[in-house]
Amino acid sequence: EAAKWNRMAAEQGFAPAQNNLGALYAQGHGVPRNYVEAYKWRSLALAQGDNQAGKALDALTTVMTPAQIAEAQRLAAAFRPQTTSSAPAKPPSDTPRP
């Protein structure tokens, strides 16, 4: 259950949830152990200033291959936060305004 809620928040770009989800992947709690996913989520958290994530990344690199680290970095670079609203940010310019 923790993985579900952390994933929802992490996918929206919430750094503490990204770090928590990385921890769950690193330990295999509620999700299969996956160091690539752990590294991806923790590096995203670190990029937003979560310093705890940086310490965890250092530990992860000791159990990962260079290829795994490269894949995790590629996945992190491709990440785009999901938005919670499906409504357009502003009306199209040809829409009459009241």
C-alpha positions as CSV (number, residue, x, y, z in Angstrom):
1,E,0.0,0.0,0.0
2,A,2.9,2.4,0.8
3,A,4.3,1.8,-2.7
4,K,1.0,2.7,-4.3
5,W,0.7,6.0,-2.6
6,N,4.3,6.9,-2.9
7,R,4.2,6.1,-6.6
8,M,1.2,8.3,-7.1
9,A,3.0,11.3,-5.4
10,A,6.4,10.5,-7.0
11,E,4.9,10.5,-10.5
12,Q,3.6,13.9,-9.8
13,G,7.1,15.1,-8.9
14,F,6.9,15.2,-5.1
15,A,10.6,14.7,-4.0
16,P,10.0,13.1,-0.6
17,A,7.8,10.5,-2.3
18,Q,10.4,9.9,-5.0
19,N,13.0,9.2,-2.3
20,N,10.6,6.9,-0.4
21,L,9.7,5.0,-3.6
22,G,13.4,4.6,-4.3
23,A,13.9,3.2,-0.8
24,L,11.1,0.7,-1.4
25,Y,12.7,-0.4,-4.7
26,A,16.1,-0.7,-3.1
27,Q,14.8,-2.9,-0.3
28,G,12.1,-4.8,-2.2
29,H,9.3,-3.6,0.2
30,G,5.9,-3.7,-1.5
31,V,7.6,-3.9,-4.9
32,P,10.2,-6.2,-6.4
33,R,13.8,-5.2,-5.6
34,N,15.0,-3.1,-8.5
35,Y,18.2,-1.1,-8.2
36,V,17.6,0.7,-11.5
37,E,14.2,2.0,-10.4
38,A,15.6,2.8,-6.9
39,Y,18.4,4.9,-8.5
40,K,16.0,6.6,-10.9
41,W,13.6,7.7,-8.2
42,R,16.3,8.8,-5.7
43,S,18.2,10.7,-8.3
44,L,15.0,12.6,-9.2
45,A,14.5,13.4,-5.5
46,L,18.1,14.6,-5.2
47,A,17.7,16.9,-8.3
48,Q,15.0,18.7,-6.3
49,G,17.2,19.1,-3.2
50,D,16.5,16.0,-1.2
51,N,19.9,15.4,0.4
52,Q,18.9,12.1,2.0
53,A,18.5,10.8,-1.5
54,G,22.1,11.7,-2.3
55,K,23.5,9.6,0.5
56,A,21.3,6.7,-0.6
57,L,22.5,7.0,-4.2
58,D,26.1,6.7,-3.0
59,A,25.2,3.4,-1.3
60,L,23.3,2.1,-4.4
61,T,26.3,2.7,-6.7
62,T,28.2,0.1,-4.7
63,V,25.8,-2.7,-5.7
64,M,25.0,-1.6,-9.3
65,T,26.9,-2.2,-12.5
66,P,27.9,0.8,-14.7
67,A,25.2,-0.4,-17.2
68,Q,22.5,-0.3,-14.6
69,I,23.6,3.2,-13.4
70,A,23.5,4.4,-17.0
71,E,20.0,3.0,-17.6
72,A,18.8,4.6,-14.4
73,Q,20.2,7.9,-15.4
74,R,18.5,7.6,-18.8
75,L,15.2,6.8,-17.2
76,A,15.5,9.8,-14.8
77,A,16.4,12.1,-17.6
78,A,13.3,11.0,-19.5
79,F,10.9,11.4,-16.5
80,R,8.2,14.0,-16.8
81,P,5.9,14.6,-13.9
82,Q,2.2,13.7,-14.4
83,T,-0.4,16.4,-13.9
84,T,-3.5,15.8,-11.8
85,S,-5.8,17.9,-14.0
86,S,-7.0,16.9,-17.4
87,A,-8.4,20.4,-18.1
88,P,-6.4,22.7,-20.3
89,A,-4.3,25.3,-18.6
90,K,-6.0,28.1,-20.5
91,P,-8.8,28.2,-23.1
92,P,-7.8,28.1,-26.8
93,S,-7.5,31.6,-28.3
94,D,-10.5,31.1,-30.6
95,T,-12.8,30.3,-27.7
96,P,-15.2,33.2,-26.8
97,R,-14.7,34.5,-23.3
98,P,-17.6,35.7,-21.2
